[in-house]
Amino acid sequence: MTLPQTPDNWRKSSRSSNQTNCVEVGRVGDGAAVRDTKDRSAGYVTTTRQQWTAFLDAVKNNRFE
């Protein structure tokens, strides 16, 4: 699958309040893009919808330490 080059609709978690030590997630076609809020110009990483869903599931089920 080819994802579009420019993500849009960037969002930061409401739980991060005014913190700068977090990430933002943007929409990319049928997937997601992730970037560091401290250095947005550094670029972003893209995932497919399936990859993003699997990642969120792992986070929600405490599979990372």
C-alpha positions in Angstrom: 0.0 0.0 0.0 1.3 3.5 -0.8 0.5 6.1 1.8 0.1 9.8 0.9 3.1 12.0 1.5 1.5 14.7 3.6 -0.2 13.8 6.9 -3.1 16.0 8.1 -5.3 16.4 11.2 -2.3 16.2 13.6 -3.5 15.5 17.2 -1.8 15.4 20.6 -3.3 13.4 23.4 -5.5 15.4 25.7 -3.7 13.6 28.6 -0.5 15.4 27.7 -1.9 18.8 28.8 0.8 21.4 28.1 3.6 18.9 28.1 6.2 19.0 25.2 7.5 15.6 25.8 5.0 13.7 23.7 4.1 12.7 20.2 1.4 13.7 17.8 -0.6 11.4 15.5 -1.8 12.5 12.0 -4.0 10.9 9.4 -2.3 9.4 6.3 -4.6 7.7 3.8 -5.7 4.5 5.5 -3.0 4.7 8.2 -1.3 7.0 10.7 1.7 9.2 11.0 3.6 9.8 14.2 6.0 12.7 15.0 7.8 14.2 18.0 6.2 17.4 19.3 9.6 18.8 20.4 11.0 18.5 16.9 8.2 18.5 14.3 10.7 19.4 11.5 12.5 16.1 12.0 9.8 14.3 10.1 7.4 11.5 10.9 6.9 7.7 10.8 3.9 6.2 8.9 2.0 3.0 9.6 -0.8 1.2 7.9 -4.2 0.9 9.6 -3.4 -2.7 10.6 -0.1 -1.8 12.1 -1.5 1.2 14.1 -4.4 -0.9 15.4 -2.0 -3.6 16.6 0.2 -1.0 18.3 -2.7 0.6 20.1 -4.0 -2.8 21.2 -0.5 -3.7 22.6 -0.3 -0.4 24.5 -3.8 -0.8 25.9 -3.0 -4.4 27.1 0.3 -3.4 28.8 2.5 -5.4 26.4 5.3 -2.8 26.7 7.3 -2.0 29.8 
